Amino acid sequence: MTWLITGGAGYIGAHVAHALRAAGEQAVVYDDLSTGIRERVPSGVELTVGSTLDRALLDRTLTAHAVTGVIHLAAKKQVGESVEQPLRYYRENVEGLRVLLEAATAAGVHSFVFSSSAAVYGVPDVDLVTEDAPCMPMSPYGETKLAGEWLVRATGRATGLRTASLRYFNVAGAATPELADTGLCNLVPMVFERLSAGEAPQIFGADYPTPDGTCVRDYIHVADLAEAHVATAQRLSGAAPGTDLTLNIGRGEGVSVREMVDVINQETGYATPPAIMDRRPGDPARVVAAADRAAEEIGWRAKLDVRDMVASAWAGRAS
Ligand code: WQD
């Protein structure tokens, strides 16, 4: 079967494209190149440049490649920007998904994997957040991911489409240097940027109710995340019509910002003490996955740790 990977020229999507190819699956990439990079697409995988809002182009692409499965990663993903431009986020992330689902079901696609986020939970009040925890997103970005899950699930119920929503936790690292994250939106690249500029890494708040006072997150290596997509795609392929999975994709292990900054200093050869700044508005103290359901449903567990993430991300930056 052939998988259409939307957003497959992006940081995570390109990792998924490479991992699917390595697993012997056929893939085509669909990306508007707004943030994606053409060179990330694996050789031998065709790239169609376009928007998921373009129904006619989607129809042509799905038919031309006889696509039977979709992995949908194309989306806007900046929390702060979503607060300033909610309508843009709803158009691209929710309307783009709705159009894609319409095209996919019309074209006879039978499996659909949706890129969701731990942002759907908002501020969890448990140590390990299970998939059944209440979803109370704190930003328009998180809302669009939750609404996306609803759209995907409802379509599966109505049409028999096999669906999975993967709730990514904090993604970092690179499988190969060329696939590294070129954005500067998250902790690891932001700390790299400051260290390289000879400045102290910033910690946004050290007075949280956590062991060292800094926020705790569940960091997941993008290569492990890509393998989770492969496992999900293969699981859906053999599943009954209407199968519907919602899975946390994390390691189930909390790492604090201070611990991450220490690992980054060690792995990059810097030894620059961090500067403690004010809290960043909207940051929950702790967000860590319960990772058991993914192990049960798709037989997947993360293998790589934060040191692997930092070292591989740094190799990508230096390349
Ligand atoms: C991690 C921690 C910061 C930079 C967001 C989205 C989530 C997902 C991943 C998209 C926080 C702290 C950061 C710095 C710091 N997005 N920090 N100094 O906020 O957990 O999650 O990105 O798909 O949905 O909400 O990730 O990497 O921005 O921050 O102290 O220079 O690091 O305050 O506690 P976050 P992040």
Residues whose N, C-alpha, C, O or C-beta is under 5 A from the ligand:
A	BS01	WQD	K77 V79 S117 A119 F169 N170 C185 N186 L187 M190 V191 Q202 I203 F204 C215 R217 V257 R280 D283
